[in-house]
Protein backbone atom coordinates (compact mmCIF):
# COMPACT_ATOMS: atom_id res chain seq x y z
CA UNK A 1 0.00 0.00 0.00
CA UNK A 2 1.30 3.44 -0.80
CA UNK A 3 1.27 5.98 1.98
CA UNK A 4 2.77 9.35 2.79
CA UNK A 5 4.84 10.20 5.81
CA UNK A 6 3.90 13.23 7.84
CA UNK A 7 6.37 14.00 10.58
CA UNK A 8 4.80 15.32 13.74
CA UNK A 9 7.38 17.22 15.80
CA UNK A 10 10.22 15.59 13.85
CA UNK A 11 9.14 12.07 14.81
CA UNK A 12 10.07 10.67 11.39
CA UNK A 13 13.60 11.99 11.61
CA UNK A 14 13.86 10.71 15.18
CA UNK A 15 12.69 7.19 14.28
CA UNK A 16 14.99 7.04 11.28
CA UNK A 17 18.06 8.19 13.19
CA UNK A 18 17.84 6.34 16.53
CA UNK A 19 19.17 2.76 16.30
CA UNK A 20 17.10 1.62 19.28
CA UNK A 21 13.87 2.52 17.43
CA UNK A 22 14.91 1.96 13.82
CA UNK A 23 14.23 -1.79 13.80
CA UNK A 24 10.69 -1.43 15.13
CA UNK A 25 10.01 1.48 12.80
CA UNK A 26 11.22 -0.56 9.81
CA UNK A 27 8.91 -3.42 10.83
CA UNK A 28 5.92 -1.08 11.02
CA UNK A 29 6.71 0.44 7.62
CA UNK A 30 7.07 -3.02 6.11
CA UNK A 31 3.69 -4.14 7.43
CA UNK A 32 1.99 -1.03 6.05
CA UNK A 33 3.73 -1.22 2.68
CA UNK A 34 2.74 -4.87 2.22
CA UNK A 35 -0.99 -4.53 2.85
CA UNK A 36 -2.86 -5.22 -0.36
CA UNK A 37 -6.21 -4.02 -1.59
CA UNK A 38 -7.35 -7.65 -1.74
CA UNK A 39 -6.53 -8.12 1.96
CA UNK A 40 -8.65 -5.11 2.87
CA UNK A 41 -11.54 -6.32 0.70
CA UNK A 42 -11.38 -9.85 2.13
CA UNK A 43 -11.20 -8.54 5.68
CA UNK A 44 -14.24 -6.37 5.04
CA UNK A 45 -16.23 -9.24 3.53
CA UNK A 46 -15.28 -11.60 6.36
CA UNK A 47 -15.59 -9.30 9.36
CA UNK A 48 -17.43 -6.08 8.62
CA UNK A 49 -19.82 -6.46 5.69
CA UNK A 50 -23.07 -4.72 6.51
CA UNK A 51 -21.64 -3.27 9.74
CA UNK A 52 -19.46 -0.42 8.57
CA UNK A 53 -18.48 1.65 5.60
CA UNK A 54 -15.42 3.08 7.32
CA UNK A 55 -12.15 2.14 5.66
CA UNK A 56 -10.28 3.28 8.79
CA UNK A 57 -11.91 0.57 10.92
CA UNK A 58 -10.98 -2.08 8.37
CA UNK A 59 -7.46 -0.74 7.92
CA UNK A 60 -6.88 -0.54 11.67
CA UNK A 61 -8.07 -4.13 12.10
CA UNK A 62 -5.74 -5.40 9.38
CA UNK A 63 -2.82 -3.38 10.76
CA UNK A 64 -3.39 -4.69 14.29
CA UNK A 65 -3.61 -8.27 13.05
CA UNK A 66 -0.44 -8.00 10.95
CA UNK A 67 1.56 -6.14 13.61
CA UNK A 68 0.67 -8.72 16.26
CA UNK A 69 1.88 -11.52 13.99
CA UNK A 70 5.10 -9.92 12.78
C-alpha positions, 0 to 999 in steps of 0.5 A: 500500500502506498502511503505518505509520511507526515512527521509530527514534531520531527518524529520521522527523523527521530525514528529514522536516526535512533538505532534503538527505534529503527528496527521497530520502525522498519517493521511497522513500515514493512507491514503497512507497505505490504498490505494489499487491496485484496486483503482489505476487501477480504477482511471487510467481507469476512468481518465487517460487511453490513456493519461499517463503511469506514475504511479506517476501521478495516485498515486498523483491524488489518494493521493490528492483526499483521503487527501482532503476527510480525 
